[in-house]
């Protein structure tokens, strides 16, 4: 539901246990799921949100302490007409799992008719474990940057836009090992008749 600028969402779901049969003797435990989300919008593209997610194993087939929780805070702040700062912080709680069970992201963007700039830092601990959902990669720290300049020639070969840009991302694990990095340089040319040409080169280490 929604009340003014505040949105609220709640989801509850449960599955029954399955003890197996002659055709498929694989037993499946009963499980309960719950998700709650609240977000509030403010002026100039600013908002803040909270989320809580829970999974509980139930019934005779569930092992002891079979549960998992995820908690998160996210938001964004508009800065002037073109700037935006956004991010999130999340943590999971799984019985028997100790260590780096957090994740967070902080990102700044600037987007005008002439410039697009982005700077981001994200981190996902090796024990971050959102069982109701998924995480593509864990145990990393990643800085990332993007710069694009847009030119609009008054009269040059019928070209409407020229957009050179560079993108950089790098992955480090929590032990300080540099796992990989990616660099991409490209330029777009777009003509007034709709034709477009993109040239780029990338390197992954």
Buried (B, 14 or more C-beta within 10 A) or exposed (E): EEEEEEBEEEEEEEEEBEEEEEEEEEEBBBBBBBBBBBBBBEEEEBBBBBBBBBBBBBBEBBEEEBBBBBBBBBBBBBBEEBBBBBBBBBBBEBEEEEEBBBBBBBBBBBBEEEEBBBBBBBBBBBBBBBBBEEEEEBBBBBBBBBBBBBEEEEEEEEBBBBBBBBBBBBBBEBEEEEBEBBBBBBBBBBEEEEEEEEEEEEEEE
